[in-house]
């Protein structure tokens, strides 16, 4: 199984809180940074700053996403790499569901 | 039962997305604004901007909270009023759990 986000990319994903319902991660990164392949359970991503991202799954599928501060995105369980394609530092909160 | 947040305070709570796992609300308000009494299921609050809040439950208990942009807070099911006690506009995302 692909590694958990915090284990695969601890420089990018920091755990803010965890209980029996959720695990909340802070995502921070510099423009151009690309994580190793990692997995997330179903989660809601909330952008704290405007940002652009490229997600690439193991089979090579790419999805580009642009999030404005305050936007939220729901994603089902996924395994991918994340690249910060915007010009500013990324700051996103992930609310992972258990 | 106390009204749902979106029904009790539609000027403050706007639904961003909903599925079978979560309902995501945007919370926006001016300094000094206080909502009617309303309820939330268990949820994660994520601050998009720095903000200060006072929550008052039906029995008069008050909790003051200060959140920095990017901070996250987990709250169990609650019925309360919310007052924006900071000096700037509030902007928070709530990820309500089903």
N, CA and C atoms of all chains as a GROMACS GRO file, in nm:
protein
  588
    1UNK      N    1   0.085  -0.120   0.000
    1UNK     CA    2   0.000   0.000   0.000
    1UNK      C    3   0.088   0.125   0.000
    2UNK      N    4   0.046   0.225  -0.071
    2UNK     CA    5   0.121   0.350  -0.075
    2UNK      C    6   0.124   0.414   0.063
    3UNK      N    7   0.233   0.480   0.093
    3UNK     CA    8   0.252   0.537   0.227
    3UNK      C    9   0.152   0.648   0.257
    4UNK      N   10   0.119   0.657   0.383
    4UNK     CA   11   0.040   0.766   0.436
    4UNK      C   12   0.111   0.899   0.408
    5UNK      N   13   0.033   1.006   0.388
    5UNK     CA   14   0.089   1.137   0.351
    5UNK      C   15   0.195   1.185   0.450
    6UNK      N   16   0.168   1.171   0.578
    6UNK     CA   17   0.260   1.226   0.679
    6UNK      C   18   0.391   1.147   0.680
    7UNK      N   19   0.382   1.016   0.651
    7UNK     CA   20   0.504   0.934   0.646
    7UNK      C   21   0.581   0.957   0.516
    8UNK      N   22   0.508   0.972   0.405
    8UNK     CA   23   0.573   0.987   0.275
    8UNK      C   24   0.634   1.126   0.256
    9UNK      N   25   0.573   1.227   0.316
    9UNK     CA   26   0.617   1.365   0.290
    9UNK      C   27   0.604   1.449   0.418
   10UNK      N   28   0.683   1.413   0.522
   10UNK     CA   29   0.669   1.483   0.651
   10UNK      C   30   0.710   1.630   0.644
   11UNK      N   31   0.785   1.668   0.539
   11UNK     CA   32   0.822   1.809   0.522
   11UNK      C   33   0.702   1.892   0.475
   12UNK      N   34   0.602   1.825   0.426
   12UNK     CA   35   0.487   1.893   0.366
   12UNK      C   36   0.360   1.880   0.452
   13UNK      N   37   0.342   1.763   0.514
   13UNK     CA   38   0.220   1.732   0.589
   13UNK      C   39   0.249   1.724   0.737
   14UNK      N   40   0.180   1.806   0.815
   14UNK     CA   41   0.199   1.809   0.960
   14UNK      C   42   0.063   1.783   1.026
   15UNK      N   43   0.060   1.692   1.121
   15UNK     CA   44  -0.067   1.662   1.186
   15UNK      C   45  -0.104   1.770   1.287
   16UNK      N   46  -0.224   1.827   1.274
   16UNK     CA   47  -0.271   1.930   1.368
   16UNK      C   48  -0.355   1.870   1.479
   17UNK      N   49  -0.439   1.775   1.445
   17UNK     CA   50  -0.519   1.708   1.548
   17UNK      C   51  -0.570   1.575   1.494
   18UNK      N   52  -0.598   1.483   1.587
   18UNK     CA   53  -0.652   1.353   1.549
   18UNK      C   54  -0.742   1.302   1.660
   19UNK      N   55  -0.855   1.245   1.622
   19UNK     CA   56  -0.943   1.176   1.717
   19UNK      C   57  -1.008   1.057   1.644
   20UNK      N   58  -1.115   1.003   1.697
   20UNK     CA   59  -1.173   0.883   1.635
   20UNK      C   60  -1.256   0.914   1.510
   21UNK      N   61  -1.280   1.043   1.482
   21UNK     CA   62  -1.360   1.081   1.364
   21UNK      C   63  -1.275   1.135   1.250
   22UNK      N   64  -1.170   1.208   1.285
   22UNK     CA   65  -1.092   1.279   1.182
   22UNK      C   66  -0.942   1.282   1.216
   23UNK      N   67  -0.862   1.307   1.112
   23UNK     CA   68  -0.724   1.348   1.132
   23UNK      C   69  -0.709   1.475   1.049
   24UNK      N   70  -0.657   1.582   1.109
   24UNK     CA   71  -0.646   1.710   1.039
   24UNK      C   72  -0.498   1.738   1.012
   25UNK      N   73  -0.466   1.761   0.885
   25UNK     CA   74  -0.327   1.786   0.844
   25UNK      C   75  -0.312   1.927   0.791
   26UNK      N   76  -0.199   1.988   0.824
   26UNK     CA   77  -0.160   2.115   0.762
   26UNK      C   78  -0.065   2.081   0.648
   27UNK      N   79  -0.090   2.141   0.533
   27UNK     CA   80  -0.005   2.122   0.415
   27UNK      C   81   0.062   2.255   0.384
   28UNK      N   82   0.193   2.253   0.382
   28UNK     CA   83   0.267   2.374   0.345
   28UNK      C   84   0.378   2.336   0.249
   29UNK      N   85   0.404   2.420   0.150
   29UNK     CA   86   0.511   2.389   0.057
   29UNK      C   87   0.546   2.508  -0.030
   30UNK      N   88   0.666   2.502  -0.083
   30UNK     CA   89   0.716   2.609  -0.170
   30UNK      C   90   0.677   2.580  -0.316
   31UNK      N   91   0.669   2.684  -0.399
   31UNK     CA   92   0.639   2.664  -0.540
   31UNK      C   93   0.738   2.566  -0.603
   32UNK      N   94   0.689   2.476  -0.686
   32UNK     CA   95   0.774   2.381  -0.756
   32UNK      C   96   0.796   2.251  -0.680
   33UNK      N   97   0.762   2.249  -0.551
   33UNK     CA   98   0.786   2.128  -0.472
   33UNK      C   99   0.692   2.017  -0.514
   34UNK      N  100   0.744   1.894  -0.516
   34UNK     CA  101   0.662   1.777  -0.552
   34UNK      C  102   0.684   1.668  -0.449
   35UNK      N  103   0.578   1.617  -0.393
   35UNK     CA  104   0.588   1.513  -0.290
   35UNK      C  105   0.616   1.377  -0.353
   36UNK      N  106   0.657   1.280  -0.270
   36UNK     CA  107   0.658   1.140  -0.311
   36UNK      C  108   0.513   1.092  -0.325
   37UNK      N  109   0.495   0.976  -0.388
   37UNK     CA  110   0.362   0.914  -0.399
   37UNK      C  111   0.312   0.883  -0.257
   38UNK      N  112   0.187   0.915  -0.230
   38UNK     CA  113   0.131   0.894  -0.097
   38UNK      C  114  -0.021   0.877  -0.107
   39UNK      N  115  -0.082   0.836   0.003
   39UNK     CA  116  -0.227   0.812   0.002
   39UNK      C  117  -0.298   0.900   0.103
   40UNK      N  118  -0.425   0.927   0.074
   40UNK     CA  119  -0.516   0.994   0.169
   40UNK      C  120  -0.646   0.914   0.173
   41UNK      N  121  -0.708   0.903   0.289
   41UNK     CA  122  -0.847   0.856   0.292
   41UNK      C  123  -0.936   0.968   0.238
   42UNK      N  124  -1.067   0.942   0.229
   42UNK     CA  125  -1.160   1.047   0.187
   42UNK      C  126  -1.138   1.170   0.274
   43UNK      N  127  -1.134   1.288   0.213
   43UNK     CA  128  -1.100   1.408   0.291
   43UNK      C  129  -1.156   1.533   0.226
   44UNK      N  130  -1.161   1.640   0.307
   44UNK     CA  131  -1.196   1.773   0.258
   44UNK      C  132  -1.070   1.857   0.264
   45UNK      N  133  -1.033   1.918   0.152
   45UNK     CA  134  -0.920   2.012   0.147
   45UNK      C  135  -0.975   2.153   0.155
   46UNK      N  136  -0.918   2.234   0.244
   46UNK     CA  137  -0.961   2.374   0.260
   46UNK      C  138  -0.839   2.462   0.237
   47UNK      N  139  -0.846   2.550   0.138
   47UNK     CA  140  -0.732   2.638   0.107
   47UNK      C  141  -0.729   2.756   0.202
   48UNK      N  142  -0.614   2.778   0.266
   48UNK     CA  143  -0.596   2.895   0.351
   48UNK      C  144  -0.543   3.012   0.267
   49UNK      N  145  -0.461   2.981   0.168
   49UNK     CA  146  -0.413   3.080   0.071
   49UNK      C  147  -0.452   3.032  -0.068
   50UNK      N  148  -0.456   3.125  -0.163
   50UNK     CA  149  -0.477   3.086  -0.302
   50UNK      C  150  -0.363   2.993  -0.343
   51UNK      N  151  -0.392   2.893  -0.423
   51UNK     CA  152  -0.286   2.802  -0.465
   51UNK      C  153  -0.323   2.722  -0.588
   52UNK      N  154  -0.218   2.673  -0.658
   52UNK     CA  155  -0.238   2.585  -0.773
   52UNK      C  156  -0.162   2.456  -0.748
   53UNK      N  157  -0.222   2.346  -0.788
   53UNK     CA  158  -0.167   2.214  -0.757
   53UNK      C  159  -0.185   2.122  -0.877
   54UNK      N  160  -0.087   2.030  -0.893
   54UNK     CA  161  -0.102   1.922  -0.991
   54UNK      C  162  -0.093   1.789  -0.918
   55UNK      N  163  -0.195   1.709  -0.930
   55UNK     CA  164  -0.199   1.576  -0.869
   55UNK      C  165  -0.178   1.472  -0.978
   56UNK      N  166  -0.087   1.378  -0.954
   56UNK     CA  167  -0.060   1.272  -1.051
   56UNK      C  168  -0.074   1.136  -0.985
   57UNK      N  169  -0.165   1.054  -1.036
   57UNK     CA  170  -0.186   0.920  -0.979
   57UNK      C  171  -0.081   0.823  -1.034
   58UNK      N  172  -0.074   0.704  -0.973
   58UNK     CA  173   0.030   0.605  -1.009
   58UNK      C  174   0.022   0.568  -1.157
   59UNK      N  175  -0.097   0.572  -1.216
   59UNK     CA  176  -0.110   0.535  -1.358
   59UNK      C  177  -0.086   0.655  -1.450
   60UNK      N  178  -0.037   0.766  -1.394
   60UNK     CA  179   0.003   0.879  -1.478
   60UNK      C  180  -0.105   0.982  -1.504
   61UNK      N  181  -0.224   0.961  -1.451
   61UNK     CA  182  -0.332   1.060  -1.472
   61UNK      C  183  -0.303   1.188  -1.396
   62UNK      N  184  -0.316   1.301  -1.464
   62UNK     CA  185  -0.291   1.431  -1.402
   62UNK      C  186  -0.419   1.510  -1.385
   63UNK      N  187  -0.430   1.576  -1.270
   63UNK     CA  188  -0.540   1.670  -1.249
   63UNK      C  189  -0.481   1.799  -1.196
   64UNK      N  190  -0.511   1.909  -1.263
   64UNK     CA  191  -0.468   2.040  -1.214
   64UNK      C  192  -0.583   2.105  -1.139
   65UNK      N  193  -0.552   2.163  -1.024
   65UNK     CA  194  -0.657   2.226  -0.942
   65UNK      C  195  -0.609   2.364  -0.898
   66UNK      N  196  -0.701   2.459  -0.900
   66UNK     CA  197  -0.671   2.593  -0.849
   66UNK      C  198  -0.772   2.621  -0.738
   67UNK      N  199  -0.721   2.656  -0.623
   67UNK     CA  200  -0.809   2.682  -0.508
   67UNK      C  201  -0.786   2.825  -0.459
   68UNK      N  202  -0.894   2.897  -0.438
   68UNK     CA  203  -0.886   3.029  -0.377
   68UNK      C  204  -0.895   3.013  -0.226
   69UNK      N  205  -0.839   3.106  -0.150
   69UNK     CA  206  -0.848   3.101  -0.004
   69UNK      C  207  -0.995   3.089   0.037
   70UNK      N  208  -1.023   2.989   0.122
   70UNK     CA  209  -1.160   2.969   0.167
   70UNK      C  210  -1.237   2.868   0.084
   71UNK      N  211  -1.180   2.822  -0.027
   71UNK     CA  212  -1.247   2.719  -0.107
   71UNK      C  213  -1.226   2.582  -0.045
   72UNK      N  214  -1.323   2.494  -0.064
   72UNK     CA  215  -1.316   2.358  -0.010
   72UNK      C  216  -1.344   2.258  -0.121
   73UNK      N  217  -1.275   2.146  -0.114
   73UNK     CA  218  -1.283   2.042  -0.217
   73UNK      C  219  -1.294   1.908  -0.147
   74UNK      N  220  -1.389   1.823  -0.187
   74UNK     CA  221  -1.400   1.688  -0.130
   74UNK      C  222  -1.334   1.590  -0.224
   75UNK      N  223  -1.251   1.503  -0.170
   75UNK     CA  224  -1.184   1.400  -0.250
   75UNK      C  225  -1.202   1.264  -0.186
   76UNK      N  226  -1.238   1.165  -0.267
   76UNK     CA  227  -1.243   1.026  -0.218
   76UNK      C  228  -1.101   0.976  -0.197
   77UNK      N  229  -1.090   0.860  -0.136
   77UNK     CA  230  -0.960   0.799  -0.112
   77UNK      C  231  -0.876   0.803  -0.240
   78UNK      N  232  -0.748   0.844  -0.225
   78UNK     CA  233  -0.666   0.864  -0.344
   78UNK      C  234  -0.519   0.833  -0.314
   79UNK      N  235  -0.447   0.792  -0.417
   79UNK     CA  236  -0.301   0.776  -0.409
   79UNK      C  237  -0.242   0.861  -0.520
   80UNK      N  238  -0.154   0.952  -0.485
   80UNK     CA  239  -0.102   1.045  -0.586
   80UNK      C  240   0.025   1.116  -0.538
   81UNK      N  241   0.089   1.187  -0.629
   81UNK     CA  242   0.189   1.287  -0.591
   81UNK      C  243   0.121   1.423  -0.601
   82UNK      N  244   0.171   1.518  -0.523
   82UNK     CA  245   0.116   1.655  -0.527
   82UNK      C  246   0.230   1.751  -0.560
   83UNK      N  247   0.208   1.832  -0.661
   83UNK     CA  248   0.308   1.932  -0.700
   83UNK      C  249   0.248   2.071  -0.682
   84UNK      N  250   0.326   2.160  -0.625
   84UNK     CA  251   0.278   2.298  -0.604
   84UNK      C  252   0.315   2.378  -0.728
   85UNK      N  253   0.213   2.406  -0.809
   85UNK     CA  254   0.238   2.466  -0.941
   85UNK      C  255   0.212   2.617  -0.942
   86UNK      N  256   0.165   2.672  -0.830
   86UNK     CA  257   0.142   2.817  -0.823
   86UNK      C  258   0.273   2.891  -0.797
   87UNK      N  259   0.263   3.023  -0.790
   87UNK     CA  260   0.384   3.105  -0.770
   87UNK      C  261   0.408   3.140  -0.624
   88UNK      N  262   0.310   3.112  -0.538
   88UNK     CA  263   0.326   3.142  -0.396
   88UNK      C  264   0.333   3.016  -0.312
   89UNK      N  265   0.371   3.031  -0.185
   89UNK     CA  266   0.372   2.917  -0.093
   89UNK      C  267   0.231   2.861  -0.079
   90UNK      N  268   0.223   2.729  -0.070
   90UNK     CA  269   0.093   2.663  -0.051
   90UNK      C  270   0.060   2.652   0.097
   91UNK      N  271  -0.068   2.669   0.132
   91UNK     CA  272  -0.114   2.650   0.269
   91UNK      C  273  -0.257   2.599   0.261
   92UNK      N  274  -0.271   2.472   0.292
   92UNK     CA  275  -0.399   2.402   0.281
   92UNK      C  276  -0.419   2.322   0.409
   93UNK      N  277  -0.544   2.308   0.453
   93UNK     CA  278  -0.578   2.218   0.563
   93UNK      C  279  -0.657   2.101   0.506
   94UNK      N  280  -0.616   1.980   0.542
   94UNK     CA  281  -0.689   1.859   0.501
   94UNK      C  282  -0.762   1.801   0.621
   95UNK      N  283  -0.892   1.782   0.609
   95UNK     CA  284  -0.970   1.714   0.711
   95UNK      C  285  -0.997   1.573   0.660
   96UNK      N  286  -0.915   1.476   0.705
   96UNK     CA  287  -0.929   1.338   0.662
   96UNK      C  288  -1.036   1.270   0.747
   97UNK      N  289  -1.123   1.193   0.680
   97UNK     CA  290  -1.236   1.127   0.748
   97UNK      C  291  -1.201   0.983   0.781
   98UNK      N  292  -1.244   0.939   0.900
   98UNK     CA  293  -1.219   0.799   0.938
   98UNK      C  294  -1.344   0.715   0.917
   99UNK      N  295  -3.604   2.086   1.883
   99UNK     CA  296  -3.460   2.088   1.859
   99UNK      C  297  -3.419   2.225   1.804
  100UNK      N  298  -3.305   2.270   1.845
  100UNK     CA  299  -3.254   2.398   1.797
  100UNK      C  300  -3.228   2.390   1.647
  101UNK      N  301  -3.252   2.501   1.580
  101UNK     CA  302  -3.242   2.503   1.433
  101UNK      C  303  -3.099   2.480   1.386
  102UNK      N  304  -3.091   2.418   1.271
  102UNK     CA  305  -2.966   2.401   1.199
  102UNK      C  306  -2.905   2.540   1.170
  103UNK      N  307  -2.771   2.545   1.167
  103UNK     CA  308  -2.700   2.674   1.149
  103UNK      C  309  -2.745   2.749   1.024
  104UNK      N  310  -2.758   2.678   0.913
  104UNK     CA  311  -2.791   2.745   0.786
  104UNK      C  312  -2.933   2.803   0.791
  105UNK      N  313  -3.023   2.732   0.862
  105UNK     CA  314  -3.161   2.781   0.874
  105UNK      C  315  -3.170   2.895   0.974
  106UNK      N  316  -3.094   2.884   1.085
  106UNK     CA  317  -3.103   2.985   1.191
  106UNK      C  318  -3.032   3.114   1.153
  107UNK      N  319  -2.926   3.103   1.076
  107UNK     CA  320  -2.843   3.221   1.047
  107UNK      C  321  -2.792   3.217   0.903
  108UNK      N  322  -2.886   3.223   0.806
  108UNK     CA  323  -2.845   3.211   0.664
  108UNK      C  324  -2.756   3.326   0.618
  109UNK      N  325  -2.758   3.439   0.690
  109UNK     CA  326  -2.672   3.552   0.653
  109UNK      C  327  -2.526   3.522   0.690
  110UNK      N  328  -2.504   3.423   0.775
  110UNK     CA  329  -2.370   3.392   0.826
  110UNK      C  330  -2.316   3.261   0.770
  111UNK      N  331  -2.404   3.161   0.754
  111UNK     CA  332  -2.364   3.026   0.713
  111UNK      C  333  -2.412   2.996   0.572
  112UNK      N  334  -2.318   2.964   0.485
  112UNK     CA  335  -2.352   2.933   0.345
  112UNK      C  336  -2.297   2.794   0.314
  113UNK      N  337  -2.378   2.708   0.255
  113UNK     CA  338  -2.332   2.574   0.225
  113UNK      C  339  -2.242   2.573   0.101
  114UNK      N  340  -2.123   2.516   0.113
  114UNK     CA  341  -2.031   2.507   0.000
  114UNK      C  342  -2.042   2.373  -0.071
  115UNK      N  343  -2.057   2.266   0.005
  115UNK     CA  344  -2.075   2.134  -0.055
  115UNK      C  345  -2.136   2.039   0.046
  116UNK      N  346  -2.202   1.936  -0.006
  116UNK     CA  347  -2.262   1.835   0.081
  116UNK      C  348  -2.263   1.702   0.008
  117UNK      N  349  -2.229   1.596   0.081
  117UNK     CA  350  -2.244   1.460   0.029
  117UNK      C  351  -2.282   1.369   0.147
  118UNK      N  352  -2.265   1.237   0.131
  118UNK     CA  353  -2.310   1.147   0.238
  118UNK      C  354  -2.214   1.142   0.357
  119UNK      N  355  -2.096   1.204   0.346
  119UNK     CA  356  -1.999   1.203   0.455
  119UNK      C  357  -1.992   1.334   0.532
  120UNK      N  358  -2.007   1.446   0.458
  120UNK     CA  359  -1.985   1.579   0.518
  120UNK      C  360  -2.082   1.683   0.461
  121UNK      N  361  -2.096   1.793   0.537
  121UNK     CA  362  -2.154   1.915   0.483
  121UNK      C  363  -2.054   2.024   0.516
  122UNK      N  364  -2.014   2.102   0.416
  122UNK     CA  365  -1.912   2.205   0.437
  122UNK      C  366  -1.978   2.343   0.430
  123UNK      N  367  -1.961   2.422   0.536
  123UNK     CA  368  -2.022   2.555   0.544
  123UNK      C  369  -1.915   2.663   0.545
  124UNK      N  370  -1.943   2.772   0.476
  124UNK     CA  371  -1.862   2.892   0.486
  124UNK      C  372  -1.928   2.983   0.589
  125UNK      N  373  -1.848   3.035   0.681
  125UNK     CA  374  -1.897   3.126   0.784
  125UNK      C  375  -1.832   3.263   0.759
  126UNK      N  376  -1.916   3.363   0.741
  126UNK     CA  377  -1.864   3.499   0.723
  126UNK      C  378  -1.947   3.594   0.808
  127UNK      N  379  -1.883   3.692   0.867
  127UNK     CA  380  -1.959   3.788   0.946
  127UNK      C  381  -1.874   3.908   0.984
  128UNK      N  382  -1.946   4.016   1.018
  128UNK     CA  383  -1.882   4.141   1.056
  128UNK      C  384  -1.856   4.142   1.206
  129UNK      N  385  -1.758   4.221   1.250
  129UNK     CA  386  -1.732   4.234   1.395
  129UNK      C  387  -1.858   4.276   1.469
  130UNK      N  388  -1.882   4.214   1.583
  130UNK     CA  389  -1.998   4.249   1.665
  130UNK      C  390  -2.123   4.170   1.634
  131UNK      N  391  -2.125   4.101   1.520
  131UNK     CA  392  -2.245   4.026   1.482
  131UNK      C  393  -2.264   3.906   1.573
  132UNK      N  394  -2.390   3.877   1.608
  132UNK     CA  395  -2.422   3.761   1.691
  132UNK      C  396  -2.537   3.684   1.626
  133UNK      N  397  -2.518   3.555   1.607
  133UNK     CA  398  -2.621   3.473   1.544
  133UNK      C  399  -2.732   3.438   1.642
  134UNK      N  400  -2.843   3.390   1.590
  134UNK     CA  401  -2.947   3.324   1.673
  134UNK      C  402  -2.891   3.191   1.724
  135UNK      N  403  -2.957   3.135   1.825
  135UNK     CA  404  -2.920   3.002   1.876
  135UNK      C  405  -2.935   2.901   1.762
  136UNK      N  406  -2.837   2.813   1.747
  136UNK     CA  407  -2.840   2.714   1.638
  136UNK      C  408  -2.756   2.593   1.677
  137UNK      N  409  -2.767   2.487   1.599
  137UNK     CA  410  -2.694   2.364   1.630
  137UNK      C  411  -2.598   2.326   1.519
  138UNK      N  412  -2.494   2.252   1.557
  138UNK     CA  413  -2.402   2.189   1.462
  138UNK      C  414  -2.382   2.044   1.505
  139UNK      N  415  -2.370   1.953   1.409
  139UNK     CA  416  -2.320   1.819   1.444
  139UNK      C  417  -2.170   1.830   1.473
  140UNK      N  418  -2.106   1.720   1.511
  140UNK     CA  419  -1.960   1.720   1.530
  140UNK      C  420  -1.895   1.778   1.405
  141UNK      N  421  -1.797   1.866   1.424
  141UNK     CA  422  -1.738   1.933   1.307
  141UNK      C  423  -1.597   1.981   1.335
  142UNK      N  424  -1.526   2.010   1.226
  142UNK     CA  425  -1.395   2.074   1.234
  142UNK      C  426  -1.410   2.215   1.180
  143UNK      N  427  -1.368   2.314   1.260
  143UNK     CA  428  -1.367   2.454   1.216
  143UNK      C  429  -1.226   2.489   1.170
  144UNK      N  430  -1.214   2.548   1.052
  144UNK     CA  431  -1.084   2.587   0.998
  144UNK      C  432  -1.088   2.738   0.971
  145UNK      N  433  -1.001   2.813   1.036
  145UNK     CA  434  -1.000   2.960   1.019
  145UNK      C  435  -0.926   2.997   0.890
  146UNK      N  436  -0.991   3.075   0.806
  146UNK     CA  437  -0.926   3.127   0.685
  146UNK      C  438  -0.857   3.259   0.717
  147UNK      N  439  -0.917   3.337   0.807
  147UNK     CA  440  -0.856   3.461   0.857
  147UNK      C  441  -0.846   3.451   1.008
  148UNK      N  442  -0.756   3.529   1.067
  148UNK     CA  443  -0.751   3.537   1.214
  148UNK      C  444  -0.887   3.585   1.263
  149UNK      N  445  -0.932   3.534   1.376
  149UNK     CA  446  -1.061   3.579   1.428
  149UNK      C  447  -1.080   3.546   1.574
  150UNK      N  448  -1.171   3.623   1.638
  150UNK     CA  449  -1.208   3.596   1.777
  150UNK      C  450  -1.358   3.575   1.784
  151UNK      N  451  -1.398   3.478   1.866
  151UNK     CA  452  -1.538   3.438   1.872
  151UNK      C  453  -1.580   3.412   2.016
  152UNK      N  454  -1.707   3.440   2.045
  152UNK     CA  455  -1.765   3.401   2.174
  152UNK      C  456  -1.885   3.310   2.148
  153UNK      N  457  -1.879   3.191   2.204
  153UNK     CA  458  -1.988   3.094   2.190
  153UNK      C  459  -2.064   3.089   2.322
  154UNK      N  460  -2.196   3.097   2.315
  154UNK     CA  461  -2.279   3.091   2.437
  154UNK      C  462  -2.384   2.982   2.420
  155UNK      N  463  -2.383   2.884   2.509
  155UNK     CA  464  -2.481   2.774   2.503
  155UNK      C  465  -2.611   2.819   2.568
  156UNK      N  466  -2.718   2.738   2.549
  156UNK     CA  467  -2.852   2.773   2.598
  156UNK      C  468  -2.852   2.795   2.749
  157UNK      N  469  -2.766   2.726   2.822
  157UNK     CA  470  -2.763   2.741   2.968
  157UNK      C  471  -2.672   2.856   3.013
  158UNK      N  472  -2.626   2.937   2.918
  158UNK     CA  473  -2.552   3.058   2.952
  158UNK      C  474  -2.401   3.043   2.961
  159UNK      N  475  -2.351   2.923   2.938
  159UNK     CA  476  -2.205   2.903   2.942
  159UNK      C  477  -2.138   2.970   2.824
  160UNK      N  478  -2.031   3.045   2.853
  160UNK     CA  479  -1.959   3.117   2.748
  160UNK      C  480  -1.820   3.058   2.728
  161UNK      N  481  -1.781   3.048   2.601
  161UNK     CA  482  -1.643   3.008   2.568
  161UNK      C  483  -1.590   3.109   2.467
  162UNK      N  484  -1.475   3.169   2.498
  162UNK     CA  485  -1.410   3.260   2.404
  162UNK      C  486  -1.301   3.183   2.330
  163UNK      N  487  -1.294   3.200   2.200
  163UNK     CA  488  -1.193   3.130   2.120
  163UNK      C  489  -1.125   3.229   2.027
  164UNK      N  490  -0.995   3.211   2.011
  164UNK     CA  491  -0.920   3.292   1.915
  164UNK      C  492  -0.853   3.196   1.818
  165UNK      N  493  -0.876   3.217   1.692
  165UNK     CA  494  -0.819   3.127   1.590
  165UNK      C  495  -0.733   3.208   1.494
  166UNK      N  496  -0.613   3.158   1.469
  166UNK     CA  497  -0.526   3.217   1.367
  166UNK      C  498  -0.558   3.151   1.233
  167UNK      N  499  -0.533   3.222   1.124
  167UNK     CA  500  -0.554   3.164   0.991
  167UNK      C  501  -0.479   3.032   0.980
  168UNK      N  502  -0.551   2.928   0.939
  168UNK     CA  503  -0.489   2.797   0.924
  168UNK      C  504  -0.505   2.708   1.047
  169UNK      N  505  -0.558   2.764   1.157
  169UNK     CA  506  -0.582   2.680   1.275
  169UNK      C  507  -0.710   2.600   1.258
  170UNK      N  508  -0.712   2.483   1.320
  170UNK     CA  509  -0.829   2.396   1.313
  170UNK      C  510  -0.870   2.355   1.453
  171UNK      N  511  -1.001   2.341   1.471
  171UNK     CA  512  -1.059   2.312   1.602
  171UNK      C  513  -1.167   2.207   1.582
  172UNK      N  514  -1.164   2.100   1.663
  172UNK     CA  515  -1.269   1.998   1.656
  172UNK      C  516  -1.372   2.024   1.764
  173UNK      N  517  -1.500   2.022   1.727
  173UNK     CA  518  -1.606   2.042   1.826
  173UNK      C  519  -1.710   1.932   1.814
  174UNK      N  520  -1.750   1.876   1.928
  174UNK     CA  521  -1.860   1.779   1.928
  174UNK      C  522  -1.991   1.854   1.901
  175UNK      N  523  -2.096   1.776   1.881
  175UNK     CA  524  -2.229   1.836   1.856
  175UNK      C  525  -2.257   1.943   1.961
  176UNK      N  526  -2.307   2.058   1.915
  176UNK     CA  527  -2.325   2.171   2.006
  176UNK      C  528  -2.446   2.256   1.964
  177UNK      N  529  -2.506   2.322   2.062
  177UNK     CA  530  -2.611   2.422   2.036
  177UNK      C  531  -2.564   2.550   2.103
  178UNK      N  532  -2.555   2.656   2.027
  178UNK     CA  533  -2.500   2.780   2.082
  178UNK      C  534  -2.534   2.901   1.994
  179UNK      N  535  -2.503   3.020   2.046
  179UNK     CA  536  -2.496   3.139   1.961
  179UNK      C  537  -2.348   3.167   1.937
  180UNK      N  538  -2.319   3.233   1.826
  180UNK     CA  539  -2.180   3.268   1.793
  180UNK      C  540  -2.173   3.419   1.776
  181UNK      N  541  -2.081   3.482   1.847
  181UNK     CA  542  -2.061   3.626   1.835
  181UNK      C  543  -1.920   3.651   1.782
  182UNK      N  544  -1.909   3.742   1.688
  182UNK     CA  545  -1.778   3.775   1.631
  182UNK      C  546  -1.720   3.888   1.714
  183UNK      N  547  -1.622   3.852   1.798
  183UNK     CA  548  -1.570   3.947   1.897
  183UNK      C  549  -1.438   4.011   1.853
  184UNK      N  550  -1.384   3.971   1.739
  184UNK     CA  551  -1.261   4.032   1.689
  184UNK      C  552  -1.289   4.165   1.621
  185UNK      N  553  -1.185   4.228   1.570
  185UNK     CA  554  -1.200   4.359   1.507
  185UNK      C  555  -1.212   4.350   1.354
  186UNK      N  556  -1.187   4.230   1.299
  186UNK     CA  557  -1.195   4.212   1.154
  186UNK      C  558  -1.310   4.120   1.116
  187UNK      N  559  -1.341   4.116   0.986
  187UNK     CA  560  -1.444   4.024   0.937
  187UNK      C  561  -1.402   3.880   0.965
  188UNK      N  562  -1.498   3.798   1.002
  188UNK     CA  563  -1.470   3.656   1.026
  188UNK      C  564  -1.482   3.578   0.896
  189UNK      N  565  -1.396   3.478   0.880
  189UNK     CA  566  -1.403   3.387   0.765
  189UNK      C  567  -1.351   3.251   0.812
  190UNK      N  568  -1.445   3.159   0.825
  190UNK     CA  569  -1.415   3.026   0.879
  190UNK      C  570  -1.485   2.924   0.790
  191UNK      N  571  -1.424   2.807   0.774
  191UNK     CA  572  -1.490   2.696   0.705
  191UNK      C  573  -1.521   2.588   0.809
  192UNK      N  574  -1.644   2.539   0.808
  192UNK     CA  575  -1.684   2.430   0.897
  192UNK      C  576  -1.703   2.303   0.816
  193UNK      N  577  -1.634   2.197   0.856
  193UNK     CA  578  -1.654   2.066   0.794
  193UNK      C  579  -1.736   1.984   0.893
  194UNK      N  580  -1.868   1.979   0.868
  194UNK     CA  581  -1.959   1.904   0.956
  194UNK      C  582  -1.957   1.757   0.917
  195UNK      N  583  -1.950   1.670   1.017
  195UNK     CA  584  -1.940   1.526   0.994
  195UNK      C  585  -2.077   1.460   1.003
  196UNK      N  586  -2.106   1.364   0.916
  196UNK     CA  587  -2.233   1.292   0.920
  196UNK      C  588  -2.215   1.157   0.987
   0.00000   0.00000   0.00000
